[in-house]
Each structure stands twice: as C-alpha cells, then as structure tokens.
Amino acid sequence: MATSRPSGIESQIPRNALALLMVAQAAVVAPHAMQLSPWIIVVCFVCGCWRTLVYQGRWAFPSRAVKAALVVCGSVGVVLSSSGGFSLEAFVSLLVLAFGFKLVEMKSRRDAYVVIFMAYFVVAAEFLFDQSLFVAVYEFVAVIIVTAAMVGLNQMRTRVRPMASARLALSLMMQALPLTVVLFLFFPRVMPLWSVPVPGNTPIGLQEEIEPGDLTGLTQSDAVAFRVVFDDGPPPFYRELYWRGVVYNQFENGRWRMAPPQFGADIHLGTAEQGAYEVMLEPTAQNWLYGLAVPTQFDNRARLTRDMRLITEDPVLSVTRYRLSSAPGARFGLALSEAERALETHLPDVDENPRLAAFARDLYRREGDEQRFAQALLEHIRAEPYAYTLKPPALGEGARLDAFWFDTRSGFCAHYASAFVYAMRSVGIPARMVGGYLGGEINPLSDHIVVRQYDAHAWAEVWLEGQGWQRFDPTGAVAPERVEQGLAAALSSQDRLSLSALTNARFGEQGLVGRLLYMFDSVDHNWNMFVVGFDGGVQEQFLSRWLGDLTPARVGLTMLVLGALCLGLTGGILFLRRRPKSRHPAVRLYERFVARAARLGLQRQAGETPGAFVRRAGLNAGVESALIEQLAQQLEAALYDPDAADDSDAVRAGLRRLALRMTFATR
Amino acid sequence: MSEGVISDRFGQWLERRIPPSSSITLNQANVFIFPTKVGFGFGAFIGLLIIGAINYQASLVFGLAFLLGAMFLVTILYTFRNLSGLRLELAGARPGFVGEDIEFSVRVVRPSGRGREGVQLGWPGGIPQWAEIIDTEADVVRLFVRASQRGWLEPGRLLVETYYPLGLLRAWTWVDLNARALVYPKPIFEELPKFSTGKRDEGVLIDPLGSEDFTDIKAYAQGDPIKHVLWRSYARSDGRDLQVKRFTSYQEPRLWLRFDDVPGGTEERLQRLTGYALTACRQDREFGLDMGMSRVRIAPGVGEAHLEDVLRELALYGY
C-alpha cells in the first residue's frame, strides 16, 4: 500500500493561480523600468506572454537547450549592459531575468512557489532604489496580488474567481498590518553585517570630482537632496544655510577633487551659539553627510575630518536620519600644518591659467594683505560686467579659468568659486572649494526646510592667519540675490525657461499648486521621518521614551505581549465574528432551539423539517402528543405562513418548555 | 513519521486523544497544525529579506519582511479556522470483493456561515478527495480503498487536512469514524456444478428456456424464443393468433453449495463458492450454503438479500 501524495493533476498550477501570477509578474517588474535597462523589462514581459501561450496550448515549454541559451544570453547581456563591476543594478537585473525565465518553465505548484518567492524578492529590490510613499503604496498592492496567486494555488481548480482570492489576500494583509507595525517598531535594528553591491547609477547630486560647469546640471532637477528640522525653528536668515558636504582641495586639469580624509579637527568654540537639528538625507550613494559649519555634536555613525566634513563608513544608500549640532560662529583649523599648507596651496606644476595667475599676483602686490586681497577680488567681480547664468558659454580646451575670468565673464557658482580659489592659491594663500547646498525652502505646513538639487552650490574657504578657515562666496558678489533669497531670484527669465515646469511652480510658491506641492512635501517628509528614516538610532530614542531603560528582556517582552495582543485581536475577529442574523424572529427562535437541542445531544438530521424535528424532540422527551402537535403547527405557521397571526410569543414559550422537558429527560 | 502513515506510538496516543466515534466535530483539541516544507522555505526567505534589509539599512525591506512574517502568523489562524467546526460522520460503506476499490462515504458538515475551501479527506493508502463545502453546508465525500483480503476492511483513521489559504501551513487530524466494510472473496466463475441431483418432490423449477419436454401451448409474449413459435397455427388464423410451444426443463431445483465438495485450499474454495453463489443468483436459482465443518448452513433461497447473507458468510469464514 503506497502512500500517494497528490501527484499528477494535483501538482499542476490551477488556472486561477496562473492568471494571478501573470498579473503579479507585470505588477512587480514594471517599477524596475526606472532603473534597469529596458531590454530586461522587455524580456521579462515576453516571458510572461510565452507562458500564457503555453497555457493556451499555442506554444511549447522551452526545451533544455533553449533554457540554457536563454540563461547564457541573459547573463552575458547583463554583464555587457552593466557599466563594469558588480553593481546593484546588475544584481537586480539578474534577479528580474531569472524571475522571467522561471515563469516560462514553471510547471508544478513547487515551481509556482519559487516564482512567488522571487516576486516578493523583486518587490524588495525595488525598495533598494526607491522608498517613497508612492512606491510603498504601489508595492503593497503588488504584494497583495502576489499573495492572491499563492491563495489561488491552494484553492480547488474548479474555482476560478481571482477577485475572491485577491479579497482574501487583502484581508490577510490588513490583519497582518498591526503585527507588522509591532515588529517594525521593536525588532532590533543592527548595523550592516557586510558590505553589499551599491547602485552603479549614483543618484543625482554632488560628486567626488567636479568641473565648474557640472553644477548647472543639478539645477535642472527639483529632486529633494535632504530635509532638515531645526529644534528651535528654522533660522531667520537664508544666507546662513550653507550646507557643507564636500571639500575639494585638489585641482588638476580643470577638475576639482577631494583629498583623502585627515582626522583630528580642531574647533575653537569661543562664545559661538550652537543649534541642533535633524537631517533626513535622501540616498546619495556617497559616504558624506551634509551639515552646517561647524559641526560640534554628531551621530556616532559619522566621523569629522580635519576639513570639517562628516564622512560615514558606508555610502548612504537609503534615506538616512541623523542629528547634528552646529556652531556657525566657531572658528576652526587655526593651526595649519606644513603638509596642509602644501595641499591647500598646491596648483599644477604647469600653470594652467597663466593670465589669471598673473592678474592675482598683480592684485595681491597692490593690496598687500590676504584679507584685503580677497575683498579686492570680490570687488572686481562686482564692478566688472560679470554675469550669473545657468548656461555659461563653452570654455574650450585648456586655460578655462582664464577664458572665464577675462573673456566670457559669465558663469555659475562653481566658475566663480574655482577662479577665486585659483587666484588665492596662485599667490600662496591656502584656499579650497567647498561643495554643498545653499538655502532651502521652508515648508510652512510642517516647518521643515527642504533642500533640493537646484540649491546645489559651491563656494570658497580661505585660511587666514589667526582666524582659521573663513568662508568667501564669490557668487554673492555677482548675484547677491542668490545668496540672499535663493536661485529663483537670481535667474534671468531666460534661465527660468530652461527649468522644468514643476521647478518653476515651486518657485511660484503662491496659489493652489504651490500649496499642493507643500502638502505633498509634508507627507513625504513625515513618511521619511517616521518610516523610512526609522533606524537603530531613532528606534532607541523612540523606545526609551516609552520603556525607559532598554534592556533586551524588556524590549523583547513588550514585543511579545504586543504581538500576542495583535494576533489575539485578529483571532477574535476571525472566530467570534457574529453569524449573519436571521431577519425573521421565528427563524431565530428555531435556530436557537436547534443549537440547544444539539447541546442536549439531539442532532437535527439533514432534511428534517422544523415540524418533524420538534415532533421527534417531543416524542423523545415524552411530551403529550397534543401539546407537541400544537407547538409544531404554531412553529411552522410562524416560519412559513405569511398570513398567520404573529404567534412568536407562544412559539418562544412552547420551545422553551420543550427544551426544559428535554433537559429533564436527559438527566 | 511519513505523511499518511501512522506509527504505533503515535497511534496509541491518538487513540486517547481522539477516541473513535461515528461522528466527530473538529476543534482545537483534535486539530494539529504545523508549517509545511514550503512554510519552512518561506521562513528562510523572510530571514534572507531581513539580512538584506540590515545590509542595505532599508526600512521598507524590513517592513516587507515583517509584513510577510505577520501574514505567516495570521495564516495559522486561517488554516486552523478552515477545519475548526467541521463535523465528520460516516455516511456509509459498501461491501465489495477482494481486488476492488471499496467505497466509504463520509459526510462533511460545516457550521452555517463562511464556506470552507481546500479541505481534503483520505484514508491512508487512498487518494485524497476534496470536500465541496464552499457554497453548500454539507457534502458527502466518496473515498475508495483497495481491498486486499476478505473479511472486514477497516481503513483505520481518516486523514482530514487542509493547506488553505497559503499552503505554508498544514492543519490536519486523524479521525476514527469506526468505518468498516465487508470484503467478499474474489469470485472464481465456473459452470455451476451438476452435483447433488435432488429428488423430484423437492419442487420443480420451470425453466422457460428448457428444451427437454413439451408441456403446452400458450400465447406469445415478448421475449419468447422465436424457434418455439407455432407458425402453422399463425398462418391458419390469418396472422392474428401467435402462439408458442412451451417446453420445460426439470432440473435439480435446489443447489447446495457445499464447502466440502469444492476442490482447492480454503481460500480457493471460498472463491469458487463465491463465484457459484453469484452465478446462481444471476440465474435465479435457489441455492443454499453448507460450510461443512463450521456447521454453518444457510437454507436455500433466492434474491439479493439471500445472496448477501451467503457472501457475508463466505467473507467472514474463519473470523
């Protein structure tokens, strides 16, 4: 006698599940079109169509050779289309391709489960690129469809009602939500265990190296760079918001580059005031954080370099929430080592921009002192017909700063900062370019500052004896509006035309559109703050506010109790949900009697009419037949005769007496 | 323990936990629940997601992992609820012959309200069947068990299981509905024996198909053999009067199937006797059973009920 597990037809995929799987596949793959090469998405959809044709019997399953060829071609394709190295995109491309291929060759329920797990994985992979609220809501729906396919796998094959499966999946998810929240809040968040492939296409933002023209590209984007919440409300002055991120201390072939980090910052706080704030940094795939000068207290995930940059061990791959305190008035870097001086005054051995260098030497000789020389340079920019524009003219090859300073005389912030630093260095004054963002926009709905990519800015820092590093912003000389009020005020109407409509709407600020944009921004901000930005640090803060001392036992116990509560609640909903009440009182009386009789050991038989059941019950309990006949007739009349007088009181009393007699009879 | 087979110790424990009864209602006391292989895979998969979430510090990947984990836990309730409250009763068992699939029918009744999906019933060794109680409140599931020997077939405990809704968990129970069915010996069909020609006075069976002695003439009735039609008288009466000649066969009317008179070993004899009984019944002959040593005698008779008595005796010989 062999035990036969479901085999043959039982191991096939029900039609319902197959249809849902196809929909689920389209749903989970579609958002990846944003990050992956289009051909991967196309291949995946073709696979879906193929499997549908197989189901319809118009095409065959791929043979072993075809499968092998597909896998080889797919892998080679991924290698060719990924820009070198094993990036996250390559990894996800492989996953999505494997998902498509598995779908085609899927035959048994086991295969279907593999495909379903992969679908969940594809959803998770999308979150590595985008964790916005919109994507989260979309993926929630996608997960419901995938789960519905799993439900379909366990339904009878005669049952083809995908909407019913989806409804069940939806209620499963909804009932799982409270428990999910508990796990989300209490499950310990630990630091990364090992380093992982990072996205090859870094998000838009400042890079490790820039050329003066690079920043104009960023102005085309209104993507959020980060949002900031100040503990004591936003500072009143726009020009104080110089968000430092990168320090470019090396100049070569017209490009600025970061030097390797040196540690051991020296800060002279003096009487400077400190302000604390929290930053929600969007993923940059770079390992630096943004903050105001001069950071005095910061997250333990970051380290402060000697040039006042905050750098992290791992690149920022997801929205990262960190707290900072800054003292804008503090001085730093008062003592300059020989090595530092060499680094910060270094120019290429071959003078790339001889005219600018000669100009600087000449001016320096006339002014005689670093401070006055710097002011004179700014004055020169202010006095001469320099222009601030998003579309600077091309500078040709070589001696670009010369061409900018003397010929075209129009540029963006990085042009001015580059030329300024070059001029400083050519007379031996330590100077460097700083990259980051300037300003930001206050969202009046939630009082946070949102800094967008078009706020990208570059300025200069000059080392002055006795004062340390001081900020000089040559852009303020050519376009004071930029520094005082932001980009919108500084741009010509022609420049504004080149920006996207949405950016211009943001600049407009007033009106319904502006308010709507503020609302979206607020929702996004709260999402980032409480969900996406919820990491180990925030968790600790949050939990210690509610639990006090965070011992593992206390956290674990709370999680268990709350989790059990959630499950208990769901169980209550599932098991104690009232049966639909019968409308008719006589039906209710009769049902109650049947239930009571069942408890007394008398089961109603299938097909037994109420009258027959009552007569049988009466006979068993030894009730006089005249009485029982009367009750049976009353009951049947109440149940079935719409014209009968309302006798439900008599029926209730009669049934109660009968039940009583039955109770005695069973004793 | 492999699925579908009960080990001895587990069987003893079950006997105490879920005592045999012809009707049983499922509840938390008699339903077991455990993750399936797929369920364990799903757990491992969630672990993988959490590791990914840690390494990428991606809150929403954590969120997804927790959502799936919570769903797993909630499914426990769903899977258990799918069996809870079901009442199982033995609705009947049909006797059969060795080598046949014996039919047992089990009635599955659900409480009013929500329909139940994906409930499977099966005896160990049988093919599991679905109970269709989604839209209806009760269903009679026919389950077949291959009979390998004569006597009482006791299929043992009935496995009631469900993987609904996600297949990650299996809720199941083994119920003993006291099911048993009679299995008759596998018949060997042969010519009826000519033995024991009886005395005339023990009754005469008129065999309309007999051909030995002419008896009388009667009016034609449908089914009478054409070769007995009196064509001559038919022609004389101008085609109005169709008559047939009747012949009778006098035969030993009472057939005694005697255990001792049949060749072969015990089982073979039983099989032959079964074959005789079936043939005799089909031929409407009166037959009796004499089991010799065991002193069981069934007086000659005809009809299905008589046949059942005889077969029952043959099935239970030596029990």
Interface residues (C-beta under 8 A of the other chain):
Chain A: M1 A2 T3 S4 R5 P6 R109 Y113 F117 Y120 F121 V123 A124 F127 L128 Q131 A136 E139 V143 T147 M150 V151 L153 N154 Q155 M156 R159 L168 L172 M173 Q175 A176 L177 P178 L179 T180 L183 F184 F187 R189 V190 M191 P192 L193 W194 S195 V196 L317 S318 V319 T320 V531 V532 G533 F534 D535 C566 L567 T570 G571 L574 F575 R579 P580 Q603 A606
Chain B: S2 E3 G4 V5 S23 V38 G41 F42 F45 L49 I51 G52 A53 I54 N55 Y56 Q57 A58 S59 L60 V61 F62 G63 L64 A65 F66 L67 L68 G69 A70 M71 L73 V74 T75 L77 Y78 R81 S84 R107 V109 S112 G113 E117 G118 P124 G125 I127 P128 W130 E132 I134 A138 R146 S148 Y163 Y164 P165 L166 G167
